[in-house]
């Protein structure tokens, strides 16, 4: 899995002009699933995300997790994280998991996250518009294959 993690003050996802999911303070996740992702990748990602200390404490140090601040997560599927840009000017997305596998994996990932913190999502495969207000900004790349 490849996940872009953004610390946000607020974020929302809209589909065809209608707000589908929105959160206040927490994390916006752009989630890409690869063909070799396994249950261990999912479990690792969930554990890391809910415990990652990237929110400021009273002294302004990043010592708090999304759980600690009682934050929320907005999770958006993002196969384009697997873009191959080595040849030509049009990215290839052959490194991403096939849609059936990716959707099932993404849904399970969100279900596991929701056991820890409130989770909102977009719609897998939909044309989504994502709006956010960065908090920091703090942006982290989590790649479960590079641990």
C-alpha positions in Angstrom: 0.0 0.0 0.0 1.0 3.5 -0.7 -0.7 6.2 1.4 -0.3 10.0 1.4 -1.1 11.2 4.9 -2.2 14.8 5.3 -2.8 16.4 8.7 -5.9 18.6 8.2 -8.0 21.1 10.0 -10.9 19.9 7.8 -11.5 18.0 4.6 -14.4 16.9 2.4 -15.0 14.8 -0.7 -17.7 15.6 -3.2 -19.1 13.6 -6.0 -21.2 15.3 -8.7 -21.4 18.4 -6.6 -22.7 16.6 -3.5 -20.7 16.3 -0.3 -20.2 12.6 0.3 -17.9 12.6 3.3 -16.4 15.3 5.5 -14.3 15.5 8.6 -13.0 18.1 11.0 -9.5 17.8 12.5 -7.7 14.6 11.6 -6.1 12.9 8.7 -6.8 12.9 5.0 -5.6 9.7 3.4 -5.0 9.1 -0.3 -4.8 5.3 -0.4 -3.3 3.2 -3.3 -3.4 -0.6 -3.3 -0.8 -2.6 -5.0 -1.2 -6.1 -6.5 1.1 -7.7 -3.9 -0.5 -6.1 -0.8 -1.4 -8.6 1.9 -3.3 -8.6 5.2 0.0 -7.7 6.9 0.2 -4.5 4.9 -3.3 -3.5 5.9 -2.7 -4.3 9.6 0.6 -2.4 9.5 -0.9 0.6 7.8 -3.8 0.8 10.3 -1.5 0.4 13.3 0.9 3.1 12.0 -1.8 5.6 11.0 -3.8 5.6 14.2 -0.7 5.8 16.4 1.5 8.1 14.3 2.4 11.1 16.5 2.0 14.0 14.1 -0.4 16.3 16.0 1.0 19.0 18.3 0.8 18.8 22.1 0.5 21.8 24.4 4.1 22.6 23.9 3.8 22.6 20.1 5.7 19.3 19.7 4.3 16.5 17.5 3.6 14.0 20.3 -0.1 13.2 19.7 -1.9 10.7 17.4 -5.2 11.1 15.7 -6.6 8.8 18.4 -5.1 11.1 21.1 -6.8 14.2 19.7 -10.1 12.3 19.0 -9.7 13.2 15.4 -11.3 11.7 12.3 -10.0 10.2 9.0 -11.2 10.9 5.5 -10.0 8.0 3.3 -9.9 8.4 -0.5 -8.9 5.6 -2.9 -6.1 6.7 -5.2 -4.7 4.2 -7.7 -2.6 7.0 -9.3 -0.1 6.6 -6.5 1.2 3.7 -8.5 1.9 5.8 -11.6 5.0 4.8 -13.6 6.4 8.0 -15.2 9.6 6.5 -16.6 8.6 6.4 -20.2 6.9 9.1 -22.2 4.6 11.8 -20.9 1.6 9.7 -20.1 1.8 7.8 -16.8 1.1 4.1 -16.8 -0.9 2.6 -13.9 -0.1 -1.0 -14.4 1.6 -1.1 -11.0 -1.8 -0.7 -9.2 -3.9 -3.6 -8.1 -6.8 -4.7 -10.4 -10.0 -2.9 -9.4 -11.8 -5.9 -7.9 -8.9 -6.7 -5.6 -8.2 -3.1 -4.8 -11.7 -2.2 -3.9 -12.1 -5.2 -1.5 -8.8 -4.4 0.1 -9.6 -0.7 0.4 -13.0 -1.5 2.0 -11.4 -3.8 4.5 -8.8 -1.2 5.3 -11.5 1.4 6.1 -13.4 -1.1 8.2 -10.3 -1.8 10.3 -9.5 1.9 10.6 -13.1 2.6 11.8 -12.5 0.2 14.7 -10.0 2.8 16.0 -11.3 6.2 14.9 -14.3 7.7 13.0 -13.8 7.2 9.2 -15.4 8.9 6.3 -14.7 7.8 2.7 -15.2 8.6 -0.9 -16.5 6.1 -3.4 -14.1 3.7 -5.0 -13.6 4.5 -8.7 -15.7 7.6 -8.7 -14.7 11.0 -10.0 -14.2 12.8 -6.7 -13.3 16.4 -5.8 -11.4 16.6 -2.5 -11.1 19.9 -0.6 -8.9 20.3 2.5 -7.4 22.9 4.8 -3.9 21.7 5.7 -2.8 21.8 9.3 0.9 22.7 9.2 1.1 21.5 6.4 2.2 18.1 7.5 2.3 15.5 4.7 3.8 12.0 5.1 4.2 9.1 2.6 3.5 5.7 4.1 4.6 2.8 1.9 4.0 -0.6 3.6 6.6 -2.2 1.4 9.4 0.0 2.7 9.3 -0.6 6.4 
